[in-house]
């Protein structure tokens, strides 16, 4: 089939008429359809092809390079994340002993594992809170009063600890005494002879909180120079102390 350009009347031989096809004259660059009708900007045919051209995806060498760079970046971030994870795991493993005694970790461990033992390191006697005083009792004898606070260092409620009292003497024959924390005693109880200890305090100490104590010591070595206090963990339901 022969098609003639409507502008310069150049003729072209086409094999078949294609609907909505746009032909371009090689001589005058006029656009016309398969039927020889000029294609004017804004008509339906022109708008159809312009829409198809706008929707058509473009993909070239630049896109291929960009795609390769994005893939390489993804691999780099993946390897960096893996390396950081390995470094963190190695650090935790290397400092496991320190981590295992951390207050937050210990609280979480005690919360999810009911059989986990309470450690002496879960407690601390606050040195600033400790002070001693001699009192005269009803029978004229003297007794040593030690007051202070023991702090729960973990994020979990614990039963009050026992207190290990070490008397450091001039002769080097140190003496140790273990006493539980009792409920508060009034002055009449403290000065009575013989001393009758109040009931043991079994109320759990809140996480990261402190519990005050008053100890009455009747047989203190006369050559004592220093007194050292350490908290000893009391286990739940009679579990042995570590």
Steps between C-alpha positions, in 0.01 A plus 500: 500500500627847410480784754559868405639766736238775535773769517748431218302228324786252517365151455592191700419137449373322814406134522186547713300763678571502874240663720626797705843477334689828453726536199771765461589638159874469429497820297303750706468317835122535490312252716199329344299182548468195278217665311698813405341725761724752672550434871439822687625551860205466734293257299411153628776319310771740612383486860492119491859468387619773737337314789662173398838670475466654846402165652769302324785412740852608417796283592854557384866464598462756780212301646701180483791667683268644764338161553839338548605770747180451702561126517858557614381740768249245624776238525728745683231584756423131547866418569539801728194394703635146527843623613346730764284212625807276531693772684211551744468124560875472555496788747214347699675161506832655607335697781241235587597488866446876528172487306370207706530712817346814352189612691269511197617162369476341845148636551391360162663165580325472838169597343499236224688227690346422836780257589778757449691550827526838671864609520680684779603751232132588453530692830716779632533648847519877453819611682373856547192376686689292760569641846557341838407597854546347844193494722469417869242234577274457801751277683785747448670301219589648161374395159616617159230634267572498125261684268508514122333416169527209258417573135339264249711544185280306257172574325308235693355488856724299737461376857710704748855367529690378801797704617848363547682703768877466523682635808858583409708482819846615600616142555400389150243252629205636305149395597199465271134512595200453269176670595171542310330832448212524746194715526560838669551489878406773745742644758356290784579183305851621415589575864338190651727230640506238373426635153199340328530539126187605306371266223708465186397747228362294209339781301662506152714801417381678186725504190790746535373604845658487849404348833619645831629280782593522869733236645553445871835333585552390859834318485735723306874409524672759719799528263282591198643777284274488195165352406423383142148424376403286202153407378424130450220402264203310640349258248132458427340188651810386679734492201866478594717811500771539236 
